[in-house]
């Protein structure tokens, strides 16, 4: 398969929650890799007010056809009422990396 790769962004309340979500996505072969970035400060609108939170960012690499299952898994394990689940298209990448990505999540 060529094309159809995405980077999925989500934030978590704690490092432990982020690792639990990342491991589940990997064990289910829904993603090839998850980067966990500590100490993200988020400012956002919530219920009519601007909120501030310290969060942990997850950056996951997968194929677009895996997105529905990724979303279900994240929502099941997440503590937030409305977790961030955003997919950005990968427009280019090294052939070797993209081949590794495909091989890592093959059924």
N, C-alpha and C positions, 0 to 999 in steps of 0.2 A: 504494500500500500504506500502510495506517495501522497503526502498532504493530509490535511485534516488534524494537525496537531494544535494543541492549545496549552496555555499556561493558566492554571486556576489559582486565584487568590482567595484566601479566607483568613480571618483573624480569629484568635481564641483568647479567652480570659487569662489562661495560665499556660506555662510551659508544659505541665502535665497533660492538660487537655489537648494541646497542640500535638504532642507526641502520641497520644492515644488515637487521635484522628489520623495522623500520618501513618502509623503502623497499620491501622485497619485498612486504609486505602491501598497500602502496599501489599498486605496479606491477601486482599481480595483481587489483586492484579488489576486494579483500576487506574493506577498511576505507575510511572517508572521511577519517579524521584520526587521527594518533597524536601525543600529547604525550609528550615525553621529559623526565623529571624527574631531574636529577643528584643525587648525594650523598644517597642513601637508605641509612640504616643499618638492617639487618634482623637480628633475633634470631629463631631458629627451632630446632625440634628436628630433628636429622639423625642417624640411626643411634645413637639412645640418648643423645645428648649435646646440650646447648644450644650452638649455633654463633652466631657474629656475622660478618656480611659487609657490606662497602660495596657497594651495588648501584645500578643505574640503573632507574627505574620507567618502564614504557611504559603509557600509558592510551589505548586505541584505541576508536573509536566505529564501530559497524557494526550489521547486522541479525542476528537470531538464526539465520536460515537460512544465514549465512556461517560460523558457528562451527566446523563440522567442518573446513572448508578452512583457516580461521585456525589452528586447533590443529595441523593437519598442517604448515603452513608454519613456525610457531614451532618445533615439535619438530625439523624438518629443519635449521634454522639455529642452534639454541640449543646452547650449550656444556654446559648442565647435564644431569645424568642425569634429573632430574625437574623440568622447568621449571614455574613457577607459570603456570597459564592459568585464570583465573577470570573468569566473565561475570556481570555484574550487570545486572538489567533496568532500562531507562529507563522510569520511570512517567509522566513528563511532560516536555515541552520546548516551546520556541517552535515554532510551525508552520513558520516560515521555515527554522529550523535543521534540523528533522527532514526537511523537503522537500529541502534541500541535501544532507543525509546520503544520502537515497534516490537522488537524482540522481547523486551522486558514485560510487556503487558499482553502478549499473545495468549490466547486461551489455551 
